[in-house]
Amino acid sequence: MFATTLSYQNSAQTATLPHDLFAAIQDLKREMNAVILAHYYQDPDIQDIADFIGDSLGLSRQAADTDAEVIVFAGVHFMAETAKILNPDKLVLLPDLAAGCSLADSCPPDAFAAFKAAHPDHLVVSYINCTAEIKAMSDIICTSSNAVKIVSQIPAAQPIIFAPDRNLGRYVMEQTGRELLLWQGSCMVHETFSEKRMVQLQVEHPDAEIIAHPECEPAVLRHAKYIGSTTALLNYSLKSQSPAFIVATEPGIIHQMQKQAPHKQFIPAPPTNHCACNECPHMRLNTLEKLYLAMKNRSPEITLSEAIRIAALRPIQRMLDMS
């Protein structure tokens, strides 16, 4: 295999990259008995090399079911943690350990522990976009795919804390009619969409439907023809007769939409200014080069204390059982 003179710095090591990264990654995958899981918000090259592409629920199920010895998680830190929680004996790699999550960061464990202690009669339902420590303090985990279904199964008399995303929590309240005590966290990407610019964009594209993720602000959601998880948005765009869509979620999903419906037009919903703020900076830290080096070096590895892992496993398992 030919090698370029290009070098790349990762984990304080400089490595020469192969000329054909796709072929090199496939070779390593066979040698390591590895599976590559990628979120829809990853760069197109990573999506194209992945064995499975999905949202948080779909990837959790794949992580729970895989027979691979190594899981390479092209996503953000909490996603790779979830894979490790479900697979304590497997090597779980994350191409860039700095790939965090603004929503997970908005719920510090110490502050949340105090919040939970102040409401001891409440059941804690936490969105999967949180750290392992928050999962360990939760009773049930949910995703945007199943949050309404999960909350609907809880007895009406049971008070509920919903964390950490206030926008998803508000959406669940509207869909279920339940009163939820919301932790005031949010996603920097889904809060950056401009209602005004989005409406202007729809005027320019009158045949386009607005479709949105429930992490978006209420002002954006009220214009949406359809609201759903990332996978649900993809499926809806394929089934709808509309020729065009304004997509109010991280634009990485548009790669799959365009691949599966090349005859349709997919337009990213605009942020509040002319930056690329609708792209998740954490997701985009992962690159094909970093993925290759993570596999070659078998690092960076996700590790968790066994106490946290076991405590976090219970609410995840409850989610999978209830889904």
C-alpha positions in Angstrom: 0.0 0.0 0.0 1.4 3.4 -1.0 1.9 6.0 1.7 1.9 9.7 1.4 4.3 12.1 3.0 1.4 13.6 4.9 1.7 13.2 8.7 -1.0 13.7 11.4 -0.7 14.5 15.1 -2.8 12.3 17.4 -2.2 11.4 21.1 1.2 13.0 20.9 2.2 10.6 18.1 3.0 11.4 14.5 2.0 8.8 11.9 2.4 8.5 8.2 -1.0 8.1 6.6 -1.7 5.5 3.9 -2.6 6.8 0.5 -6.0 5.0 0.5 -7.5 5.5 3.9 -10.7 3.7 3.0 -8.8 0.5 2.1 -6.5 0.8 5.1 -9.5 1.1 7.5 -11.2 -1.9 6.0 -8.0 -3.9 6.4 -7.7 -2.9 10.1 -11.4 -3.7 10.6 -10.8 -7.2 9.5 -7.6 -7.6 11.5 -9.2 -6.3 14.7 -12.6 -7.8 14.3 -13.9 -4.3 14.6 -17.2 -2.6 13.9 -17.5 1.1 13.0 -20.6 2.9 14.3 -21.3 6.4 13.0 -23.8 9.0 13.8 -25.7 10.8 11.1 -24.0 14.0 12.0 -20.5 12.8 11.1 -18.6 13.9 7.9 -19.7 12.1 4.8 -16.5 10.1 4.4 -17.0 8.6 7.9 -20.6 7.8 7.1 -19.5 6.0 4.0 -16.9 3.8 5.7 -19.2 2.9 8.7 -20.8 -0.4 9.1 -23.9 1.1 10.8 -25.2 4.7 10.6 -27.9 5.9 12.9 -29.2 8.1 15.6 -28.6 7.5 19.3 -31.3 4.8 19.7 -30.3 2.9 16.7 -26.6 3.0 17.5 -27.3 2.0 21.1 -29.1 -1.1 19.8 -26.2 -1.9 17.4 -23.7 -1.5 20.3 -25.8 -3.9 22.4 -26.0 -6.5 19.7 -22.6 -6.5 18.1 -20.3 -9.5 18.2 -17.3 -7.5 17.2 -14.3 -7.3 19.6 -13.6 -3.7 19.0 -16.2 -0.9 18.6 -15.0 2.2 16.8 -17.5 4.9 17.6 -17.6 7.9 15.3 -19.7 10.2 17.3 -19.3 12.1 20.5 -18.1 11.1 23.9 -21.4 10.2 25.6 -22.2 7.9 22.6 -19.0 6.0 23.0 -19.6 5.9 26.8 -22.9 4.2 26.1 -21.3 1.6 23.9 -18.8 0.9 26.7 -21.6 0.7 29.3 -23.2 -2.0 27.1 -19.9 -3.7 26.3 -17.6 -3.7 29.3 -15.3 -6.4 27.8 -14.9 -4.8 24.4 -12.4 -2.2 23.4 -14.3 1.0 22.6 -12.4 3.6 20.6 -13.4 7.3 20.0 -11.3 9.0 17.2 -11.1 12.2 19.2 -11.6 12.3 23.0 -12.3 16.0 22.7 -15.5 15.3 20.8 -17.9 16.2 23.6 -21.4 17.6 23.6 -22.7 21.0 24.6 -26.0 19.4 25.9 -24.2 16.9 28.0 -21.9 19.7 29.3 -25.0 21.7 30.3 -25.8 19.1 33.1 -22.9 18.9 35.5 -23.2 15.8 37.8 -22.8 17.7 41.1 -25.4 20.3 40.3 -27.8 17.6 39.0 -27.3 15.5 42.1 -28.4 18.4 44.2 -31.4 19.0 41.9 -32.4 15.4 42.2 -32.0 15.4 46.0 -34.3 18.4 46.2 -37.1 16.3 44.5 -36.8 12.9 46.1 -40.3 11.7 44.9 -39.5 12.3 41.3 -38.6 9.6 38.7 -35.6 10.7 36.6 -35.9 10.3 32.9 -32.7 11.4 31.1 -32.1 12.0 27.4 -29.3 9.8 26.3 -27.3 12.9 25.4 -25.8 13.1 28.9 -22.7 11.8 30.6 -22.3 8.4 32.2 -22.5 10.0 35.6 -26.0 11.5 34.8 -27.1 8.2 33.4 -26.1 6.6 36.7 -28.4 9.0 38.6 -31.3 8.3 36.3 -34.2 5.8 36.4 -34.8 5.5 32.7 -32.9 6.8 29.7 -34.7 7.9 26.5 -33.8 9.2 23.1 -35.6 11.6 20.8 -37.0 8.6 19.0 -38.7 7.1 22.0 -39.0 9.9 24.6 -42.8 10.3 24.1 -43.3 6.5 24.2 -41.2 6.2 27.4 -42.9 8.9 29.3 -46.3 7.7 28.2 -45.7 4.3 29.9 -45.0 5.9 33.3 -48.0 6.1 35.7 -49.7 9.5 35.5 -49.4 10.0 39.3 -45.7 9.6 39.2 -43.8 13.0 39.1 -40.9 13.1 36.6 -37.7 15.0 36.3 -36.7 15.3 32.6 -33.1 16.0 31.9 -31.0 17.5 30.4 -32.7 19.0 27.3 -35.5 21.5 28.0 -36.6 21.7 24.4 -37.1 18.0 24.0 -38.7 18.0 27.5 -41.2 20.7 26.4 -42.0 18.7 23.2 -42.7 15.6 25.3 -44.9 17.6 27.6 -46.9 18.8 24.6 -47.2 15.3 23.1 -48.1 13.5 26.3 -50.0 16.2 28.3 -47.7 15.4 31.3 -46.2 18.0 33.5 -42.4 17.5 33.7 -39.8 19.1 35.9 -37.2 20.2 33.3 -33.5 20.6 33.8 -32.6 23.7 31.8 -30.0 22.3 29.4 -29.9 22.7 25.7 -27.9 21.9 22.5 -25.9 24.7 21.0 -26.6 23.5 17.4 -30.4 23.1 17.7 -30.7 26.5 19.5 -28.9 28.4 16.8 -31.5 28.1 14.0 -33.1 31.5 13.0 -36.9 31.5 12.8 -36.8 34.7 10.7 -34.2 33.4 8.2 -35.9 30.0 8.0 -39.3 31.6 7.2 -37.6 33.8 4.5 -36.0 30.6 3.1 -39.4 29.0 2.8 -40.7 32.0 1.0 -37.9 31.5 -1.5 -38.7 27.7 -1.7 -42.5 27.5 -1.4 -42.6 23.8 -2.3 -40.2 22.9 0.6 -41.5 21.4 3.8 -39.8 22.4 7.1 -38.8 19.3 9.1 -37.2 19.7 12.5 -35.6 17.8 15.4 -37.4 18.3 18.8 -34.3 19.7 20.3 -35.0 22.9 18.4 -36.5 26.0 20.0 -40.4 26.2 20.1 -40.3 29.1 17.7 -38.7 26.9 15.1 -40.9 23.8 15.8 -44.1 25.7 15.3 -43.2 26.1 11.6 -42.4 22.5 11.1 -44.6 20.2 9.0 -42.9 17.3 10.7 -41.0 16.9 14.0 -38.9 13.8 14.8 -35.6 12.2 15.6 -32.9 12.2 13.1 -33.9 8.8 11.8 -37.5 9.8 11.7 -36.6 12.9 9.7 -34.8 10.8 7.2 -37.6 8.3 6.9 -40.2 11.1 6.5 -38.2 12.9 3.8 -38.1 9.6 1.8 -41.9 8.9 2.1 -43.2 12.5 1.7 -44.3 13.6 -1.8 -42.7 17.0 -1.2 -39.8 17.7 -3.7 -37.8 19.8 -1.2 -37.1 20.1 2.5 -35.7 22.7 4.9 -33.9 20.5 7.4 -33.7 21.9 11.0 -31.1 19.7 12.5 -27.4 19.2 12.2 -26.8 19.1 8.4 -24.7 15.9 8.5 -28.0 14.0 8.0 -28.4 15.6 4.6 -25.7 13.3 3.2 -27.9 10.3 3.8 -31.1 12.1 2.6 -29.4 13.1 -0.6 -28.0 9.6 -1.2 -31.4 7.9 -0.7 -33.5 10.5 -2.5 -31.2 12.2 -5.1 -34.1 13.6 -7.0 -35.2 15.7 -4.0 -33.7 19.0 -2.7 -32.5 19.2 0.9 -31.7 22.7 2.3 -30.0 23.2 5.7 -32.0 25.5 8.0 -30.0 28.7 8.5 -28.4 29.7 11.8 -28.8 33.1 13.3 -25.8 34.5 11.4 -23.7 33.5 8.5 -21.4 31.2 10.3 -21.4 27.4 10.1 -23.0 27.3 13.6 -25.6 24.7 12.5 -22.7 22.2 12.2 -21.8 20.6 15.5 -18.2 21.5 16.2 -17.8 18.4 18.5 -19.1 15.9 15.9 -16.8 17.4 13.3 -13.7 16.9 15.4 -13.7 13.3 14.2 -12.1 12.8 10.8 -11.3 9.8 8.6 -7.6 10.3 9.5 -8.3 10.3 13.2 -10.5 7.2 12.8 -7.7 5.4 11.0 -5.1 6.3 13.7 -7.5 5.3 16.5 -7.7 1.9 15.0 -4.0 1.6 14.2 -3.0 2.8 17.7 -6.0 1.2 19.5 -6.4 4.5 21.2 -8.0 6.8 22.4 -9.9 4.2 24.5 -13.1 4.9 26.5 -12.9 3.7 30.1 -15.4 3.8 32.9 -15.4 2.9 36.6 -17.3 -0.3 37.1 -19.6 1.3 39.7 -20.6 4.0 37.3 -21.0 1.6 34.4 -23.3 -0.8 36.3 -25.4 2.1 37.7 -25.7 3.6 34.2 -26.5 0.3 32.6 -29.8 -0.2 34.5 -31.6 2.8 33.0 -30.3 2.1 29.6 -31.6 -1.5 29.8 -35.0 -0.2 31.0 -35.1 2.0 27.9 -34.3 -0.8 25.6 -36.9 -3.0 27.3 -39.5 -0.3 27.0 -38.7 0.5 23.4 
